[in-house]
Amino acid sequence: FHFNVWLYGIIFGALTFILIGWLFLPLLFLFSWVLPIMAILKILGDPNVSYRYPFIFRVI
């Protein structure tokens, strides 16, 4: 998950040069804080089910 957030940060950082990245950086900040909290709450509610983050690249 954090590798994907890092990758999105690089992409959005590069997009700041054409000013569209400034719109996505606050969303990336929220994405990097809210999704882990949601994952923790989901796991605490049902620990037998594995949680899969949305919007990530699955290599394997």
C-alpha distance matrix in Angstrom:
0.0 3.8 5.4 5.3 6.4 8.7 9.9 10.7 12.4 14.5 15.5 16.4 18.1 20.1 21.0 22.5 25.4 26.5 25.8 23.5 20.4 21.8 21.3 17.6 16.7 17.6 15.4 12.4 13.5 13.9 10.6 8.9 11.5 12.4 9.5 9.0 12.8 13.1 11.1 13.5 16.4 15.8 15.6 18.7 20.5 20.1 18.9 19.9 17.5 14.0 11.4 9.3 7.0 9.1 9.0 6.5 8.6 9.6 11.6 13.7
3.8 0.0 3.8 5.3 4.9 6.1 8.5 9.7 10.3 12.4 14.2 15.0 16.0 18.3 19.7 20.7 23.5 25.1 24.3 22.5 19.1 20.3 20.4 16.8 15.2 16.3 14.9 11.4 11.9 13.2 10.6 7.9 10.8 12.8 10.8 9.8 13.5 14.7 13.2 14.9 18.1 18.2 17.9 20.5 22.7 22.7 21.3 22.8 20.7 17.2 14.7 13.0 10.4 12.2 11.5 9.3 11.0 12.5 13.8 16.2
5.4 3.8 0.0 3.8 5.5 5.0 6.2 8.6 9.7 10.7 12.5 14.2 15.0 16.7 18.5 20.0 22.4 24.0 23.8 22.1 18.7 20.5 20.9 17.3 16.0 17.8 16.5 12.8 14.1 15.8 13.0 10.9 14.2 16.1 13.9 13.4 17.1 18.0 16.3 18.3 21.4 21.1 20.8 23.7 25.8 25.4 23.9 24.9 22.6 18.9 16.7 14.4 12.1 13.3 11.8 8.9 9.3 11.0 11.5 14.4
5.3 5.3 3.8 0.0 3.8 5.3 4.9 6.1 8.4 9.8 10.5 12.1 13.8 15.3 16.4 18.3 20.8 21.9 21.7 19.5 16.4 18.4 18.3 14.6 14.0 15.9 13.9 10.6 12.7 14.0 10.9 9.8 13.4 14.7 12.4 12.9 16.5 16.9 15.6 18.2 20.9 20.3 20.6 23.6 25.2 24.9 23.9 24.8 22.1 18.6 15.9 13.1 10.3 10.5 8.4 6.0 7.0 9.7 11.0 14.2
6.4 4.9 5.5 3.8 0.0 3.8 5.4 5.1 6.0 8.7 9.8 10.3 11.7 14.1 15.0 16.2 19.1 20.4 19.6 17.6 14.3 15.7 15.7 12.1 10.8 12.5 11.0 7.4 9.0 10.8 8.1 6.7 10.4 12.2 10.8 11.5 14.8 15.6 15.1 17.4 19.9 20.0 20.6 23.2 24.9 25.2 24.4 25.8 23.3 19.9 16.9 14.5 11.2 11.4 9.5 8.4 10.4 13.2 14.8 17.9
8.7 6.1 5.0 5.3 3.8 0.0 3.8 5.5 5.0 6.4 8.8 9.9 10.2 12.4 14.2 15.3 17.8 19.6 19.2 17.9 14.3 15.9 16.8 13.4 11.6 14.0 13.3 9.6 10.9 13.5 11.5 9.5 13.1 15.5 14.3 14.5 17.8 19.0 18.3 20.2 23.0 23.3 23.5 26.1 28.1 28.3 27.2 28.6 26.2 22.7 20.0 17.6 14.6 15.0 12.8 11.1 12.0 14.7 15.5 18.8
9.9 8.5 6.2 4.9 5.4 3.8 0.0 3.8 5.3 5.2 6.4 8.7 9.7 10.8 12.5 14.5 16.6 18.0 18.3 16.6 13.4 15.8 16.5 13.1 12.3 15.1 14.1 10.7 13.0 15.3 12.9 11.9 15.7 17.5 16.0 16.7 20.1 20.8 20.0 22.4 25.1 24.8 25.3 28.1 29.8 29.7 28.7 29.7 27.0 23.5 20.8 17.9 15.0 14.6 11.7 10.0 10.1 13.2 13.8 17.4
10.7 9.7 8.6 6.1 5.1 5.5 3.8 0.0 3.8 5.4 5.0 6.0 8.2 9.8 10.4 12.3 15.0 15.9 15.6 13.5 10.4 12.8 13.0 9.4 9.1 11.9 10.6 7.5 10.5 12.6 10.4 10.3 14.1 15.5 14.4 15.9 19.0 19.4 19.2 21.9 24.0 23.9 24.9 27.6 29.0 29.2 28.7 29.9 27.0 23.7 20.6 17.7 14.4 13.3 10.2 9.8 10.8 14.4 15.7 19.3
12.4 10.3 9.7 8.4 6.0 5.0 5.3 3.8 0.0 3.8 5.4 5.1 5.7 8.4 9.6 10.4 13.2 14.9 14.3 13.0 9.4 11.1 12.2 9.1 7.4 10.5 10.4 7.2 9.1 12.2 10.9 10.2 13.6 15.8 15.5 16.6 19.3 20.4 20.5 22.7 25.0 25.4 26.3 28.7 30.3 30.9 30.3 31.8 29.2 25.9 22.8 20.3 16.8 16.2 13.5 13.0 14.3 17.6 18.7 22.2
14.5 12.4 10.7 9.8 8.7 6.4 5.2 5.4 3.8 0.0 3.8 5.6 5.0 6.1 8.6 10.0 11.8 13.8 14.2 13.4 10.0 12.4 14.1 11.4 10.2 13.7 13.8 10.8 12.9 15.9 14.6 13.8 17.3 19.5 18.9 19.9 22.9 23.9 23.7 25.9 28.4 28.6 29.3 31.8 33.5 33.9 33.0 34.3 31.7 28.2 25.3 22.6 19.3 18.6 15.5 14.6 14.9 18.2 18.7 22.4
15.5 14.2 12.5 10.5 9.8 8.8 6.4 5.0 5.4 3.8 0.0 3.8 5.4 5.2 6.3 8.9 10.7 11.8 12.4 10.9 8.2 11.4 12.5 9.8 9.9 13.6 13.0 10.8 13.6 16.2 14.6 14.8 18.4 19.9 19.2 20.8 23.7 24.2 24.2 26.8 29.0 28.8 29.9 32.6 33.9 34.2 33.7 34.8 31.8 28.5 25.5 22.4 19.2 17.7 14.3 14.0 14.2 17.8 18.5 22.3
16.4 15.0 14.2 12.1 10.3 9.9 8.7 6.0 5.1 5.6 3.8 0.0 3.8 5.3 4.8 6.4 9.2 10.1 9.7 8.1 4.8 7.7 8.8 6.4 6.4 10.2 10.2 8.5 11.2 13.8 13.0 13.6 16.8 18.3 18.3 20.2 22.6 23.2 23.8 26.3 28.1 28.3 29.8 32.2 33.4 34.1 33.9 35.3 32.3 29.2 25.9 23.1 19.6 18.0 14.8 15.3 16.3 20.0 21.2 24.9
18.1 16.0 15.0 13.8 11.7 10.2 9.7 8.2 5.7 5.0 5.4 3.8 0.0 3.8 5.3 5.3 7.6 9.9 9.7 9.6 6.2 8.1 10.7 9.1 7.7 11.5 12.5 10.6 12.3 15.5 15.2 15.0 18.0 20.2 20.4 21.8 24.2 25.3 25.9 28.0 30.1 30.6 31.8 34.0 35.6 36.3 35.9 37.4 34.7 31.5 28.3 25.7 22.2 21.0 18.0 18.0 18.8 22.4 23.2 26.9
20.1 18.3 16.7 15.3 14.1 12.4 10.8 9.8 8.4 6.1 5.2 5.3 3.8 0.0 3.8 5.4 6.0 8.1 9.3 9.5 7.2 10.0 12.4 11.2 10.8 14.6 15.3 13.6 15.8 18.8 18.1 18.2 21.4 23.3 23.3 24.8 27.4 28.2 28.6 30.9 33.0 33.3 34.4 36.9 38.3 38.8 38.4 39.7 36.8 33.5 30.4 27.5 24.1 22.7 19.2 19.2 19.4 22.9 23.4 27.2
21.0 19.7 18.5 16.4 15.0 14.2 12.5 10.4 9.6 8.6 6.3 4.8 5.3 3.8 0.0 3.8 5.3 5.5 6.4 5.8 4.4 7.8 9.5 8.9 9.7 13.2 13.7 12.9 15.4 17.9 17.4 18.3 21.3 22.7 22.9 24.9 27.2 27.7 28.5 31.0 32.7 32.9 34.4 36.9 38.0 38.6 38.5 39.8 36.8 33.7 30.4 27.5 24.0 22.1 18.6 19.3 19.8 23.6 24.5 28.2
22.5 20.7 20.0 18.3 16.2 15.3 14.5 12.3 10.4 10.0 8.9 6.4 5.3 5.4 3.8 0.0 3.8 5.3 4.5 5.8 4.0 5.6 8.6 8.9 8.7 12.0 13.5 13.0 14.7 17.5 17.8 18.5 21.0 22.8 23.5 25.4 27.3 28.2 29.3 31.5 33.1 33.7 35.3 37.4 38.7 39.7 39.6 41.2 38.3 35.3 31.9 29.3 25.7 24.0 20.8 21.6 22.6 26.3 27.3 31.0
25.4 23.5 22.4 20.8 19.1 17.8 16.6 15.0 13.2 11.8 10.7 9.2 7.6 6.0 5.3 3.8 0.0 3.8 5.4 7.8 7.4 9.0 11.9 12.5 12.5 15.8 17.2 16.7 18.4 21.2 21.5 22.0 24.7 26.5 27.1 28.9 31.0 31.9 32.8 35.0 36.8 37.3 38.8 41.0 42.3 43.2 43.0 44.5 41.6 38.5 35.2 32.3 28.8 27.1 23.8 24.3 24.8 28.5 29.1 32.9
26.5 25.1 24.0 21.9 20.4 19.6 18.0 15.9 14.9 13.8 11.8 10.1 9.9 8.1 5.5 5.3 3.8 0.0 3.8 5.7 7.2 9.0 11.0 12.1 13.2 16.2 17.2 17.3 19.4 21.7 21.9 23.0 25.7 27.0 27.5 29.8 31.7 32.2 33.3 35.8 37.3 37.6 39.4 41.6 42.6 43.5 43.6 45.0 41.8 38.9 35.5 32.6 29.1 26.9 23.5 24.5 25.1 28.8 29.7 33.5
25.8 24.3 23.8 21.7 19.6 19.2 18.3 15.6 14.3 14.2 12.4 9.7 9.7 9.3 6.4 4.5 5.4 3.8 0.0 3.8 5.5 5.8 7.9 9.9 10.8 13.3 14.7 15.3 17.0 19.2 19.8 21.2 23.4 24.6 25.6 27.9 29.6 30.1 31.6 33.9 35.1 35.7 37.7 39.7 40.6 41.8 42.1 43.7 40.7 37.9 34.4 31.7 28.0 25.9 22.8 24.2 25.3 29.1 30.4 34.1
23.5 22.5 22.1 19.5 17.6 17.9 16.6 13.5 13.0 13.4 10.9 8.1 9.6 9.5 5.8 5.8 7.8 5.7 3.8 0.0 3.8 5.5 5.7 7.2 9.4 11.7 12.2 13.1 15.5 17.1 17.4 19.2 21.5 22.3 23.0 25.7 27.3 27.5 29.0 31.5 32.6 32.9 35.0 37.2 37.9 38.9 39.3 40.8 37.7 35.0 31.4 28.7 25.1 22.7 19.6 21.3 22.5 26.3 27.9 31.5
20.4 19.1 18.7 16.4 14.3 14.3 13.4 10.4 9.4 10.0 8.2 4.8 6.2 7.2 4.4 4.0 7.4 7.2 5.5 3.8 0.0 3.8 5.3 5.1 6.2 9.3 10.1 10.1 12.4 14.5 14.7 16.0 18.6 19.8 20.4 22.7 24.6 25.1 26.3 28.7 30.1 30.6 32.4 34.5 35.5 36.5 36.7 38.3 35.3 32.5 29.0 26.3 22.6 20.7 17.6 18.9 20.3 24.0 25.6 29.2
21.8 20.3 20.5 18.4 15.7 15.9 15.8 12.8 11.1 12.4 11.4 7.7 8.1 10.0 7.8 5.6 9.0 9.0 5.8 5.5 3.8 0.0 3.8 5.5 5.4 7.5 9.4 10.2 11.4 13.5 14.7 16.0 17.9 19.1 20.5 22.7 24.1 24.9 26.5 28.6 29.8 30.7 32.7 34.4 35.5 36.8 37.2 39.1 36.2 33.6 29.9 27.6 23.9 22.1 19.5 21.0 22.9 26.6 28.3 31.8
21.3 20.4 20.9 18.3 15.7 16.8 16.5 13.0 12.2 14.1 12.5 8.8 10.7 12.4 9.5 8.6 11.9 11.0 7.9 5.7 5.3 3.8 0.0 3.8 5.9 6.7 7.4 9.4 11.1 12.2 13.2 15.3 17.0 17.6 18.9 21.6 22.7 23.0 25.0 27.3 28.0 28.7 31.0 32.8 33.5 34.9 35.6 37.4 34.4 32.0 28.3 26.0 22.3 20.2 17.8 19.9 22.0 25.6 27.8 31.1
17.6 16.8 17.3 14.6 12.1 13.4 13.1 9.4 9.1 11.4 9.8 6.4 9.1 11.2 8.9 8.9 12.5 12.1 9.9 7.2 5.1 5.5 3.8 0.0 3.8 5.6 5.1 6.2 8.7 10.0 10.2 12.2 14.5 15.1 15.9 18.6 20.1 20.3 21.9 24.4 25.4 25.9 28.0 30.0 30.8 32.0 32.4 34.1 31.1 28.6 24.9 22.5 18.8 16.8 14.3 16.2 18.4 22.0 24.1 27.4
16.7 15.2 16.0 14.0 10.8 11.6 12.3 9.1 7.4 10.2 9.9 6.4 7.7 10.8 9.7 8.7 12.5 13.2 10.8 9.4 6.2 5.4 5.9 3.8 0.0 3.8 5.3 5.0 6.3 8.7 9.6 10.5 12.6 14.1 15.3 17.4 18.9 19.8 21.3 23.3 24.7 25.6 27.4 29.2 30.4 31.8 31.9 33.9 31.2 28.5 24.9 22.8 19.0 17.7 15.5 16.8 19.0 22.5 24.4 27.8
17.6 16.3 17.8 15.9 12.5 14.0 15.1 11.9 10.5 13.7 13.6 10.2 11.5 14.6 13.2 12.0 15.8 16.2 13.3 11.7 9.3 7.5 6.7 5.6 3.8 0.0 3.8 5.4 5.0 6.3 8.5 9.9 10.9 12.0 14.0 16.2 17.0 18.0 20.0 21.8 22.7 24.0 26.0 27.5 28.5 30.3 30.7 32.9 30.4 28.0 24.3 22.6 18.9 17.7 16.2 18.0 20.8 24.0 26.4 29.4
15.4 14.9 16.5 13.9 11.0 13.3 14.1 10.6 10.4 13.8 13.0 10.2 12.5 15.3 13.7 13.5 17.2 17.2 14.7 12.2 10.1 9.4 7.4 5.1 5.3 3.8 0.0 3.8 5.4 5.1 5.9 8.6 10.0 10.2 11.5 14.3 15.3 15.6 17.6 19.9 20.6 21.4 23.7 25.4 26.2 27.6 28.2 30.2 27.4 25.1 21.4 19.5 15.8 14.3 12.8 15.0 18.0 21.2 23.8 26.8
12.4 11.4 12.8 10.6 7.4 9.6 10.7 7.5 7.2 10.8 10.8 8.5 10.6 13.6 12.9 13.0 16.7 17.3 15.3 13.1 10.1 10.2 9.4 6.2 5.0 5.4 3.8 0.0 3.8 5.4 4.8 6.1 8.7 9.9 10.5 12.6 14.5 15.2 16.4 18.7 20.1 20.8 22.5 24.5 25.7 26.9 27.0 28.9 26.2 23.5 19.9 17.9 14.1 13.1 11.4 12.7 15.5 18.7 21.1 24.1
13.5 11.9 14.1 12.7 9.0 10.9 13.0 10.5 9.1 12.9 13.6 11.2 12.3 15.8 15.4 14.7 18.4 19.4 17.0 15.5 12.4 11.4 11.1 8.7 6.3 5.0 5.4 3.8 0.0 3.8 5.4 5.2 6.5 8.6 10.4 11.8 13.0 14.5 16.1 17.6 19.1 20.4 22.0 23.5 25.0 26.6 26.6 29.0 26.6 24.1 20.6 19.2 15.6 15.3 14.3 15.3 18.3 21.2 23.5 26.3
13.9 13.2 15.8 14.0 10.8 13.5 15.3 12.6 12.2 15.9 16.2 13.8 15.5 18.8 17.9 17.5 21.2 21.7 19.2 17.1 14.5 13.5 12.2 10.0 8.7 6.3 5.1 5.4 3.8 0.0 3.8 5.4 5.2 5.7 8.1 10.2 10.7 11.7 13.9 15.6 16.4 17.8 19.9 21.2 22.3 24.1 24.6 27.0 24.6 22.4 18.8 17.7 14.2 13.8 13.5 15.2 18.6 21.3 24.0 26.6
10.6 10.6 13.0 10.9 8.1 11.5 12.9 10.4 10.9 14.6 14.6 13.0 15.2 18.1 17.4 17.8 21.5 21.9 19.8 17.4 14.7 14.7 13.2 10.2 9.6 8.5 5.9 4.8 5.4 3.8 0.0 3.8 5.5 5.5 5.8 8.5 10.0 10.4 11.9 14.2 15.4 16.1 18.0 19.9 20.9 22.2 22.5 24.6 21.9 19.5 15.8 14.3 10.7 10.2 9.8 11.4 14.9 17.5 20.4 22.8
8.9 7.9 10.9 9.8 6.7 9.5 11.9 10.3 10.2 13.8 14.8 13.6 15.0 18.2 18.3 18.5 22.0 23.0 21.2 19.2 16.0 16.0 15.3 12.2 10.5 9.9 8.6 6.1 5.2 5.4 3.8 0.0 3.8 6.1 6.2 7.0 9.2 10.7 11.4 13.1 15.1 16.2 17.3 19.2 20.9 22.1 21.8 24.0 21.7 19.1 15.6 14.5 11.0 11.7 11.5 11.9 15.1 17.3 19.8 22.2
11.5 10.8 14.2 13.4 10.4 13.1 15.7 14.1 13.6 17.3 18.4 16.8 18.0 21.4 21.3 21.0 24.7 25.7 23.4 21.5 18.6 17.9 17.0 14.5 12.6 10.9 10.0 8.7 6.5 5.2 5.5 3.8 0.0 3.8 5.9 6.0 6.7 9.0 10.5 11.3 12.9 14.7 16.1 17.2 19.0 20.8 20.7 23.4 21.5 19.3 15.9 15.6 12.5 13.5 14.1 14.9 18.3 20.2 22.8 24.9
12.4 12.8 16.1 14.7 12.2 15.5 17.5 15.5 15.8 19.5 19.9 18.3 20.2 23.3 22.7 22.8 26.5 27.0 24.6 22.3 19.8 19.1 17.6 15.1 14.1 12.0 10.2 9.9 8.6 5.7 5.5 6.1 3.8 0.0 3.8 5.7 5.2 6.1 8.6 10.0 10.7 12.2 14.3 15.5 16.6 18.5 19.1 21.7 19.5 17.7 14.2 14.1 11.2 11.8 13.1 14.6 18.3 20.0 23.1 24.9
9.5 10.8 13.9 12.4 10.8 14.3 16.0 14.4 15.5 18.9 19.2 18.3 20.4 23.3 22.9 23.5 27.1 27.5 25.6 23.0 20.4 20.5 18.9 15.9 15.3 14.0 11.5 10.5 10.4 8.1 5.8 6.2 5.9 3.8 0.0 3.8 5.4 5.0 6.1 8.6 9.9 10.3 12.2 14.2 15.2 16.4 16.8 18.9 16.5 14.4 10.8 10.3 7.4 8.5 10.3 11.4 15.1 16.5 19.7 21.3
9.0 9.8 13.4 12.9 11.5 14.5 16.7 15.9 16.6 19.9 20.8 20.2 21.8 24.8 24.9 25.4 28.9 29.8 27.9 25.7 22.7 22.7 21.6 18.6 17.4 16.2 14.3 12.6 11.8 10.2 8.5 7.0 6.0 5.7 3.8 0.0 3.8 5.4 4.9 6.2 8.6 9.7 10.4 12.2 14.2 15.3 14.9 17.5 15.6 13.4 10.2 10.6 8.5 10.9 12.8 12.9 16.2 17.1 19.9 21.2
12.8 13.5 17.1 16.5 14.8 17.8 20.1 19.0 19.3 22.9 23.7 22.6 24.2 27.4 27.2 27.3 31.0 31.7 29.6 27.3 24.6 24.1 22.7 20.1 18.9 17.0 15.3 14.5 13.0 10.7 10.0 9.2 6.7 5.2 5.4 3.8 0.0 3.8 5.4 5.1 6.3 8.6 9.9 10.6 12.4 14.5 14.6 17.7 16.2 14.7 11.8 13.0 11.2 13.3 15.5 16.2 19.7 20.5 23.5 24.6
13.1 14.7 18.0 16.9 15.6 19.0 20.8 19.4 20.4 23.9 24.2 23.2 25.3 28.2 27.7 28.2 31.9 32.2 30.1 27.5 25.1 24.9 23.0 20.3 19.8 18.0 15.6 15.2 14.5 11.7 10.4 10.7 9.0 6.1 5.0 5.4 3.8 0.0 3.8 5.5 5.2 6.1 8.6 9.9 10.6 12.4 13.3 15.9 13.9 12.9 9.7 10.9 9.5 11.1 14.0 15.1 18.7 19.4 22.6 23.6
11.1 13.2 16.3 15.6 15.1 18.3 20.0 19.2 20.5 23.7 24.2 23.8 25.9 28.6 28.5 29.3 32.8 33.3 31.6 29.0 26.3 26.5 25.0 21.9 21.3 20.0 17.6 16.4 16.1 13.9 11.9 11.4 10.5 8.6 6.1 4.9 5.4 3.8 0.0 3.8 5.5 5.0 6.1 8.5 9.8 10.6 10.7 13.1 11.1 9.5 6.5 8.2 7.6 10.4 13.5 13.8 17.0 17.0 20.1 20.7
13.5 14.9 18.3 18.2 17.4 20.2 22.4 21.9 22.7 25.9 26.8 26.3 28.0 30.9 31.0 31.5 35.0 35.8 33.9 31.5 28.7 28.6 27.3 24.4 23.3 21.8 19.9 18.7 17.6 15.6 14.2 13.1 11.3 10.0 8.6 6.2 5.1 5.5 3.8 0.0 3.8 5.4 5.2 6.1 8.6 10.1 9.7 12.9 12.0 10.9 9.0 11.4 11.2 14.2 17.1 17.1 20.2 20.1 22.9 23.3
16.4 18.1 21.4 20.9 19.9 23.0 25.1 24.0 25.0 28.4 29.0 28.1 30.1 33.0 32.7 33.1 36.8 37.3 35.1 32.6 30.1 29.8 28.0 25.4 24.7 22.7 20.6 20.1 19.1 16.4 15.4 15.1 12.9 10.7 9.9 8.6 6.3 5.2 5.5 3.8 0.0 3.8 5.5 5.1 6.2 8.8 9.8 13.0 12.2 12.1 10.2 12.9 12.9 15.2 18.4 19.1 22.4 22.3 25.4 25.7
15.8 18.2 21.1 20.3 20.0 23.3 24.8 23.9 25.4 28.6 28.8 28.3 30.6 33.3 32.9 33.7 37.3 37.6 35.7 32.9 30.6 30.7 28.7 25.9 25.6 24.0 21.4 20.8 20.4 17.8 16.1 16.2 14.7 12.2 10.3 9.7 8.6 6.1 5.0 5.4 3.8 0.0 3.8 5.5 5.2 6.3 7.8 10.4 8.8 9.1 7.3 10.3 11.1 13.3 16.9 17.6 20.6 20.2 23.4 23.3
15.6 17.9 20.8 20.6 20.6 23.5 25.3 24.9 26.3 29.3 29.9 29.8 31.8 34.4 34.4 35.3 38.8 39.4 37.7 35.0 32.4 32.7 31.0 28.0 27.4 26.0 23.7 22.5 22.0 19.9 18.0 17.3 16.1 14.3 12.2 10.4 9.9 8.6 6.1 5.2 5.5 3.8 0.0 3.8 5.3 5.2 4.8 7.8 7.3 7.4 6.9 10.5 12.0 15.0 18.4 18.3 21.0 20.0 22.8 22.4
18.7 20.5 23.7 23.6 23.2 26.1 28.1 27.6 28.7 31.8 32.6 32.2 34.0 36.9 36.9 37.4 41.0 41.6 39.7 37.2 34.5 34.4 32.8 30.0 29.2 27.5 25.4 24.5 23.5 21.2 19.9 19.2 17.2 15.5 14.2 12.2 10.6 9.9 8.5 6.1 5.1 5.5 3.8 0.0 3.8 5.7 5.8 9.5 10.0 10.9 10.7 14.2 15.4 18.2 21.7 21.7 24.5 23.8 26.5 26.1
20.5 22.7 25.8 25.2 24.9 28.1 29.8 29.0 30.3 33.5 33.9 33.4 35.6 38.3 38.0 38.7 42.3 42.6 40.6 37.9 35.5 35.5 33.5 30.8 30.4 28.5 26.2 25.7 25.0 22.3 20.9 20.9 19.0 16.6 15.2 14.2 12.4 10.6 9.8 8.6 6.2 5.2 5.3 3.8 0.0 3.8 6.4 9.2 9.4 11.3 11.1 14.6 16.0 18.3 22.0 22.5 25.4 24.5 27.5 27.0
20.1 22.7 25.4 24.9 25.2 28.3 29.7 29.2 30.9 33.9 34.2 34.1 36.3 38.8 38.6 39.7 43.2 43.5 41.8 38.9 36.5 36.8 34.9 32.0 31.8 30.3 27.6 26.9 26.6 24.1 22.2 22.1 20.8 18.5 16.4 15.3 14.5 12.4 10.6 10.1 8.8 6.3 5.2 5.7 3.8 0.0 3.8 5.6 6.0 8.7 9.5 13.2 15.4 17.9 21.6 21.8 24.2 22.9 25.7 24.7
18.9 21.3 23.9 23.9 24.4 27.2 28.7 28.7 30.3 33.0 33.7 33.9 35.9 38.4 38.5 39.6 43.0 43.6 42.1 39.3 36.7 37.2 35.6 32.4 31.9 30.7 28.2 27.0 26.6 24.6 22.5 21.8 20.7 19.1 16.8 14.9 14.6 13.3 10.7 9.7 9.8 7.8 4.8 5.8 6.4 3.8 0.0 3.8 5.6 7.3 9.1 12.8 15.3 18.3 21.8 21.3 23.5 21.8 24.3 23.1
19.9 22.8 24.9 24.8 25.8 28.6 29.7 29.9 31.8 34.3 34.8 35.3 37.4 39.7 39.8 41.2 44.5 45.0 43.7 40.8 38.3 39.1 37.4 34.1 33.9 32.9 30.2 28.9 29.0 27.0 24.6 24.0 23.4 21.7 18.9 17.5 17.7 15.9 13.1 12.9 13.0 10.4 7.8 9.5 9.2 5.6 3.8 0.0 3.8 6.5 9.5 12.9 16.0 18.8 22.3 21.7 23.3 21.2 23.5 21.8
17.5 20.7 22.6 22.1 23.3 26.2 27.0 27.0 29.2 31.7 31.8 32.3 34.7 36.8 36.8 38.3 41.6 41.8 40.7 37.7 35.3 36.2 34.4 31.1 31.2 30.4 27.4 26.2 26.6 24.6 21.9 21.7 21.5 19.5 16.5 15.6 16.2 13.9 11.1 12.0 12.2 8.8 7.3 10.0 9.4 6.0 5.6 3.8 0.0 3.8 6.4 9.5 12.8 15.3 18.9 18.4 20.2 18.2 20.8 19.3
14.0 17.2 18.9 18.6 19.9 22.7 23.5 23.7 25.9 28.2 28.5 29.2 31.5 33.5 33.7 35.3 38.5 38.9 37.9 35.0 32.5 33.6 32.0 28.6 28.5 28.0 25.1 23.5 24.1 22.4 19.5 19.1 19.3 17.7 14.4 13.4 14.7 12.9 9.5 10.9 12.1 9.1 7.4 10.9 11.3 8.7 7.3 6.5 3.8 0.0 3.8 6.6 9.9 12.9 16.1 15.2 16.8 14.8 17.3 16.1
11.4 14.7 16.7 15.9 16.9 20.0 20.8 20.6 22.8 25.3 25.5 25.9 28.3 30.4 30.4 31.9 35.2 35.5 34.4 31.4 29.0 29.9 28.3 24.9 24.9 24.3 21.4 19.9 20.6 18.8 15.8 15.6 15.9 14.2 10.8 10.2 11.8 9.7 6.5 9.0 10.2 7.3 6.9 10.7 11.1 9.5 9.1 9.5 6.4 3.8 0.0 3.8 6.5 9.5 12.9 12.5 14.7 13.5 16.5 16.1
9.3 13.0 14.4 13.1 14.5 17.6 17.9 17.7 20.3 22.6 22.4 23.1 25.7 27.5 27.5 29.3 32.3 32.6 31.7 28.7 26.3 27.6 26.0 22.5 22.8 22.6 19.5 17.9 19.2 17.7 14.3 14.5 15.6 14.1 10.3 10.6 13.0 10.9 8.2 11.4 12.9 10.3 10.5 14.2 14.6 13.2 12.8 12.9 9.5 6.6 3.8 0.0 3.8 6.4 9.6 8.9 11.1 10.0 13.4 13.4
7.0 10.4 12.1 10.3 11.2 14.6 15.0 14.4 16.8 19.3 19.2 19.6 22.2 24.1 24.0 25.7 28.8 29.1 28.0 25.1 22.6 23.9 22.3 18.8 19.0 18.9 15.8 14.1 15.6 14.2 10.7 11.0 12.5 11.2 7.4 8.5 11.2 9.5 7.6 11.2 12.9 11.1 12.0 15.4 16.0 15.4 15.3 16.0 12.8 9.9 6.5 3.8 0.0 3.8 6.7 6.5 9.7 10.0 13.4 14.5
9.1 12.2 13.3 10.5 11.4 15.0 14.6 13.3 16.2 18.6 17.7 18.0 21.0 22.7 22.1 24.0 27.1 26.9 25.9 22.7 20.7 22.1 20.2 16.8 17.7 17.7 14.3 13.1 15.3 13.8 10.2 11.7 13.5 11.8 8.5 10.9 13.3 11.1 10.4 14.2 15.2 13.3 15.0 18.2 18.3 17.9 18.3 18.8 15.3 12.9 9.5 6.4 3.8 0.0 3.8 5.7 9.0 10.2 13.9 15.4
9.0 11.5 11.8 8.4 9.5 12.8 11.7 10.2 13.5 15.5 14.3 14.8 18.0 19.2 18.6 20.8 23.8 23.5 22.8 19.6 17.6 19.5 17.8 14.3 15.5 16.2 12.8 11.4 14.3 13.5 9.8 11.5 14.1 13.1 10.3 12.8 15.5 14.0 13.5 17.1 18.4 16.9 18.4 21.7 22.0 21.6 21.8 22.3 18.9 16.1 12.9 9.6 6.7 3.8 0.0 3.8 6.9 9.4 12.7 15.1
6.5 9.3 8.9 6.0 8.4 11.1 10.0 9.8 13.0 14.6 14.0 15.3 18.0 19.2 19.3 21.6 24.3 24.5 24.2 21.3 18.9 21.0 19.9 16.2 16.8 18.0 15.0 12.7 15.3 15.2 11.4 11.9 14.9 14.6 11.4 12.9 16.2 15.1 13.8 17.1 19.1 17.6 18.3 21.7 22.5 21.8 21.3 21.7 18.4 15.2 12.5 8.9 6.5 5.7 3.8 0.0 3.8 6.2 9.4 11.9
8.6 11.0 9.3 7.0 10.4 12.0 10.1 10.8 14.3 14.9 14.2 16.3 18.8 19.4 19.8 22.6 24.8 25.1 25.3 22.5 20.3 22.9 22.0 18.4 19.0 20.8 18.0 15.5 18.3 18.6 14.9 15.1 18.3 18.3 15.1 16.2 19.7 18.7 17.0 20.2 22.4 20.6 21.0 24.5 25.4 24.2 23.5 23.3 20.2 16.8 14.7 11.1 9.7 9.0 6.9 3.8 0.0 3.8 6.1 9.2
9.6 12.5 11.0 9.7 13.2 14.7 13.2 14.4 17.6 18.2 17.8 20.0 22.4 22.9 23.6 26.3 28.5 28.8 29.1 26.3 24.0 26.6 25.6 22.0 22.5 24.0 21.2 18.7 21.2 21.3 17.5 17.3 20.2 20.0 16.5 17.1 20.5 19.4 17.0 20.1 22.3 20.2 20.0 23.8 24.5 22.9 21.8 21.2 18.2 14.8 13.5 10.0 10.0 10.2 9.4 6.2 3.8 0.0 3.8 5.7
11.6 13.8 11.5 11.0 14.8 15.5 13.8 15.7 18.7 18.7 18.5 21.2 23.2 23.4 24.5 27.3 29.1 29.7 30.4 27.9 25.6 28.3 27.8 24.1 24.4 26.4 23.8 21.1 23.5 24.0 20.4 19.8 22.8 23.1 19.7 19.9 23.5 22.6 20.1 22.9 25.4 23.4 22.8 26.5 27.5 25.7 24.3 23.5 20.8 17.3 16.5 13.4 13.4 13.9 12.7 9.4 6.1 3.8 0.0 3.8
13.7 16.2 14.4 14.2 17.9 18.8 17.4 19.3 22.2 22.4 22.3 24.9 26.9 27.2 28.2 31.0 32.9 33.5 34.1 31.5 29.2 31.8 31.1 27.4 27.8 29.4 26.8 24.1 26.3 26.6 22.8 22.2 24.9 24.9 21.3 21.2 24.6 23.6 20.7 23.3 25.7 23.3 22.4 26.1 27.0 24.7 23.1 21.8 19.3 16.1 16.1 13.4 14.5 15.4 15.1 11.9 9.2 5.7 3.8 0.0
